[in-house]
Amino acid sequence: MNDHDTALITRVLAPRLRTFEAVARTEHITRAAEELGVPQPTVSRSLARLQEELGVVLVERTGRGVRLTRAGAVLLPHARRALNALAAGGREVAEATATTVTLAFLPTLGAEVVPALIRGFRQRYPEARFTLFQDVWAASVGRLREGSVDVALTSPLPGEPDLEEHMLHRQPLRLVVPDSHPLAQRDRVGFTVVATEPLIALKHGRGLRHLTDELCHRAGFEPQVAFEGDETHTVRGLVAAGLGVAVLPAHPHGLLPGTAELAIDTPGAHRTIGLVRRIGQTETPAVAAFRSFVINEGPRLLAEGLG
């Protein structure tokens, strides 16, 4: 079945089959219209179009009522099975979406934070199901705009008028340098030191890259990007190899061998992680409960998972 056939069944054929079934059961156009809650001419037109599309006569008049033709009697059980299958599918969809939360989240939150949130939520709501999208910042925000996810855990917060944000955690950024670098002996540095260093950065579209570019812009320089990576592990490894410096959150499990981390003594040198949803979207009870849980428990779990 192609897309055109599916659209025909869902938009056109299913309503006409419901009309046909009601007429066959009541054996009366007016009573069928009353049962369906539509005007009598609507029932007559729907039935006529179904007969025209199938190329057969399905009912014939008998005084004030109607009765099935041989073709109508053959079609009726198939129509009922089709309508029952559609109703069952609708019930399954309703049940699934009532307990399902569709969540987008950053790759840097996937190892500990998101599993902790889901585990904690399912202890309270064991019937909850999740559809997950691990996406970079730009893609997560895009999913929110188009409505393909219920909520997103992301950083930085997008600051768009159609999106509602709840700040959960503020994580300081660090300058990561090779442990042999002259700066490695210092505890703190101003961000301007990055202007003279080769920078190992994440690719565009990542939240950390967006923050790094903003810090460079505010400091008045263009970064000397030596390499762009897909994820933070690669960036740290290349710093350890001596290829440059990087701006990253503190490593949650201690320093990577071969690196040192310095506090950045510059306003705005942090990333704000929050929960975001689209304003005006319809929320199921499961989504509303998960959003409330994250707003209440997320700050603690993020602090424990990210430091």
Secondary structure, 3 states (H helix, E strand, C coil): CCHHHHHHHHHHHHHHHHHHHHHHHHCCHHHHHHHHCCCHHHHHHHHHHHHHHHCCCCEEEECCEEEECHHHHHHHHHHHHHHHHHHHHHHHHHHHHHHEEEEEECHHHCCCHHHHHHHHHHHHCCCCEEEEEECCHHHHHHHHHHCCCCEEEECCCCCCCCEEEEEEEEEEEEEEEECCCHHHHCCEECHHHHHHCEEEEECCCCHHHHHHHHHHHHHCCCCEEEEEECCHHHHHHHHHCCCCEEEEECCCCCCCCCEEEEEECCCCCEEEEEEEEECCCCCCHHHHHHHHHHHHHHHHHHHHHHC
